Amino acid sequence: MAMSVTTNAFLRPLHQLQFPKYPRLSSKSHLRPRLLRSLNQRAIRAISEVATDSELYMQQDQAIEANIFSCPICYEPLIRKGPSGLNLSAIYRSGFMCKRCKKSYSSKDRYLDLTVTAGLRDYTEIQPARTELFRSPLVSFLYERGWRQNFRQSGFPGPDEEFKMAQEYFESAKGGLLVDVSCGSGLFSRKFAKSGIYSGVIALDFSENMLRQCYDFIKKDDTLSKTNIALVRADVSRLPFSSGSVDAVHAGAALHCWPSPSNAVAEITRILKSGGIFVGSTFLRYSSLTPWFVRPFRERTPQGYGYLTEEEIKDLCTSCGLTNYSSKIQQAFIMFKAQKP
C-alpha cells in the first residue's frame, strides 16, 4: 500500500501536490518570494525522496528476480519479466534474458529451458548413450513405475528412507534454496517441496521427458500445485546459477550417469554458498565387503555407467574443494554428504 501511495504522489503534477496551508499573502508582501522558495525547495526534496524510494524498490525487485537463475553461458544473473515467484505458473509466464549475451530463455512444456542450446534451430547435440537413454519417453514413464523399485536389489533402502537420510544431512540447510540436480521424474524434488522446509525447490534435469513426467505428477497432487517448486532443464556440468547462490544440492542415484562427474561436482561446488551442503547417492562399483577376486570384473570401462568406489567419490569431492565428507553404505548403495567451506 505504501508503495502505491508513493508512486501515485510521484506521478501527480507539481501543482497538485498537497502542502501545508499558509495564510494568503499579497503580491506586494516581502515575505512572498521567501515563502515560495521554501515551498519549491520542499516540493523538490519530496519529489527527490519519492524518486529515490521508487528506484530503491525497483532495484530490490530486480535483485529478487535476478538472483535465482543465471545465464548458462556467462553466468550473468538473468533479468526476469513477468510475475514474481518460484511456482510453476509464475515461471511459465515469465521470460528471462541475459543482459550480457542478449540471449532469451523461456518455458517450454511447463519447464524452463536453461541449457546452452536452448532456442537453437539448426544445431543439435548428441549426448552419451546413458544420457540419451533417460531422454526416452518410455524410460521417463517407467522410472517411477517399476524402474526405480529395482534399485532395492542393490541395497537402496527405498525412497522414503532415502529422503529421511537426506533430510538429516540437510539439517543445516533448512530454510534455504535447494536444487535437485538430475531429478528424473521429480521423485525427491516433490518430497523436498512438500516438506515445507525449504524456501524453494528447483527440480533440474537434462531430460525433457523426465521434466514432463515430473509436471504430470505435480499437477495430480493438489498440495504441490502452489508450492515453491520450479522445473528447469539444464546441464549438470553447466548449472544456470550464480556462484555461491544455493544452500543445498541433491543428486539422487545420479552420479554414475554423468558424462563427467568431476565437471559436475566442480559446478555444484561453485553454486553452493559457504556452508552449503551437497548430498548424493549412487551405485558403488564395489565396497570394502566385495571379495577381492570379484573386483577385477567390476573395473570401469568406457561403455555403460560410471560406477565409482567410495574412495573415488571422497577424493572427487575433496579435490573440488568440499570438506566434512561422510557417507552411509549398504551393499552397493552409498549416500554421501560434503560441505562447502
CORCOR-V413085 format. One record per residue. N is the residue number from 1. PHI is phi in radians with two decimals (* if undefined). Layout:
[[N PHI] [N PHI]]
This chain:
[[1 *] [2 -1.07] [3 -1.11] [4 -1.17] [5 -1.09] [6 -1.08] [7 -1.15] [8 -1.10] [9 -1.09] [10 -1.18] [11 -1.49] [12 -1.24] [13 -1.01] [14 -1.02] [15 -1.28] [16 -1.69] [17 -1.14] [18 -1.56] [19 -2.24] [20 -1.01] [21 -1.32] [22 -2.17] [23 -1.07] [24 -1.15] [25 -2.11] [26 -1.25] [27 -1.14] [28 -1.61] [29 -1.16] [30 -1.25] [31 -1.46] [32 -1.05] [33 -1.03] [34 -1.12] [35 -1.16] [36 -1.11] [37 -1.08] [38 -1.10] [39 -1.13] [40 -1.10] [41 -1.12] [42 -1.13] [43 -1.09] [44 -1.12] [45 -1.10] [46 -1.11] [47 -1.15] [48 -1.09] [49 -1.14] [50 -1.10] [51 -1.07] [52 -1.09] [53 -1.07] [54 -1.08] [55 -1.12] [56 -1.11] [57 -1.06] [58 -1.11] [59 -1.13] [60 -1.13] [61 -1.07] [62 -1.13] [63 -1.12] [64 -1.09] [65 -1.28] [66 -1.63] [67 -1.55] [68 -1.62] [69 -1.84] [70 -2.28] [71 -1.15] [72 -1.25] [73 -1.61] [74 -2.06] [75 1.16] [76 -1.27] [77 -0.97] [78 -1.38] [79 -1.55] [80 -1.87] [81 -2.19] [82 2.48] [83 -1.14] [84 -1.38] [85 2.05] [86 -1.87] [87 -1.35] [88 -1.02] [89 -1.11] [90 -1.14] [91 -1.15] [92 -1.11] [93 -1.57] [94 -1.85] [95 -2.02] [96 -2.24] [97 -2.52] [98 -1.58] [99 -1.25] [100 -1.56] [101 -1.46] [102 1.09] [103 -1.68] [104 -1.81] [105 -2.32] [106 -2.57] [107 -1.43] [108 -2.48] [109 0.94] [110 1.34] [111 -2.15] [112 -1.57] [113 -1.57] [114 -2.08] [115 -1.53] [116 -1.08] [117 -1.54] [118 -1.03] [119 1.50] [120 -1.23] [121 -1.76] [122 -1.85] [123 -1.46] [124 -2.20] [125 -2.28] [126 -1.66] [127 -1.65] [128 -0.97] [129 -0.97] [130 -1.21] [131 -1.30] [132 -1.13] [133 -0.99] [134 -1.40] [135 -1.52] [136 -1.21] [137 -1.04] [138 -1.17] [139 -1.12] [140 -1.08] [141 -1.19] [142 -1.45] [143 -0.96] [144 -1.72] [145 -2.05] [146 2.29] [147 -1.11] [148 -1.15] [149 -1.13] [150 -1.22] [151 -1.12] [152 -1.04] [153 -1.13] [154 -1.74] [155 1.88] [156 -1.10] [157 -1.36] [158 1.86] [159 -0.97] [160 -1.12] [161 -1.23] [162 -1.09] [163 -1.11] [164 -1.09] [165 -1.11] [166 -1.12] [167 -1.08] [168 -1.14] [169 -1.18] [170 -1.54] [171 -0.90] [172 -1.35] [173 -1.77] [174 -1.09] [175 1.59] [176 -1.81] [177 -1.54] [178 -2.01] [179 -1.96] [180 -1.73] [181 -1.37] [182 0.85] [183 -1.27] [184 1.12] [185 -1.47] [186 1.41] [187 -0.95] [188 -1.57] [189 -0.99] [190 -1.16] [191 -1.16] [192 -1.11] [193 -1.17] [194 -1.20] [195 -1.13] [196 1.24] [197 -1.51] [198 -1.87] [199 -1.18] [200 -2.92] [201 -2.24] [202 -1.98] [203 -1.52] [204 -2.13] [205 -2.69] [206 -1.50] [207 -1.44] [208 -1.11] [209 -1.25] [210 -1.13] [211 -1.18] [212 -1.13] [213 -1.10] [214 -1.05] [215 -1.08] [216 -1.08] [217 -1.14] [218 -1.12] [219 -1.16] [220 -1.46] [221 -2.01] [222 -1.06] [223 -1.30] [224 -1.81] [225 -1.07] [226 -2.05] [227 -1.41] [228 -1.41] [229 -2.29] [230 -2.21] [231 -1.86] [232 -2.31] [233 -1.63] [234 -2.78] [235 -1.63] [236 -1.09] [237 -1.57] [238 -2.66] [239 -1.27] [240 -1.48] [241 -2.41] [242 -1.21] [243 -1.10] [244 1.15] [245 -2.03] [246 -2.10] [247 -1.52] [248 -2.62] [249 -2.27] [250 -2.07] [251 -2.44] [252 -1.53] [253 0.84] [254 -2.23] [255 -0.96] [256 -1.24] [257 -1.63] [258 -1.32] [259 -1.04] [260 -2.41] [261 -1.00] [262 -1.16] [263 -1.11] [264 -1.14] [265 -1.17] [266 -1.09] [267 -1.15] [268 -1.07] [269 -1.07] [270 -1.06] [271 -1.41] [272 -1.25] [273 -1.28] [274 -1.08] [275 1.58] [276 -1.17] [277 -2.01] [278 -1.98] [279 -2.16] [280 -2.41] [281 -2.36] [282 -2.87] [283 -1.57] [284 -1.48] [285 -1.13] [286 -2.86] [287 -2.07] [288 -1.15] [289 -1.56] [290 -1.27] [291 -0.98] [292 -1.05] [293 -1.34] [294 -1.60] [295 -1.02] [296 -1.01] [297 -1.40] [298 -2.00] [299 -1.20] [300 -1.17] [301 -2.23] [302 -1.08] [303 -1.63] [304 1.33] [305 -1.43] [306 -1.71] [307 -1.23] [308 -2.01] [309 -1.64] [310 -1.08] [311 -1.07] [312 -1.17] [313 -1.14] [314 -1.10] [315 -1.08] [316 -1.11] [317 -1.10] [318 -1.13] [319 -1.19] [320 -1.59] [321 1.67] [322 -1.52] [323 -2.26] [324 0.92] [325 -1.22] [326 -2.64] [327 -2.68] [328 -2.27] [329 -2.17] [330 -2.51] [331 0.99] [332 -1.65] [333 -1.61] [334 -2.39] [335 -2.08] [336 -2.23] [337 -2.33] [338 -2.54] [339 -2.25] [340 -1.49] [341 -1.03]]
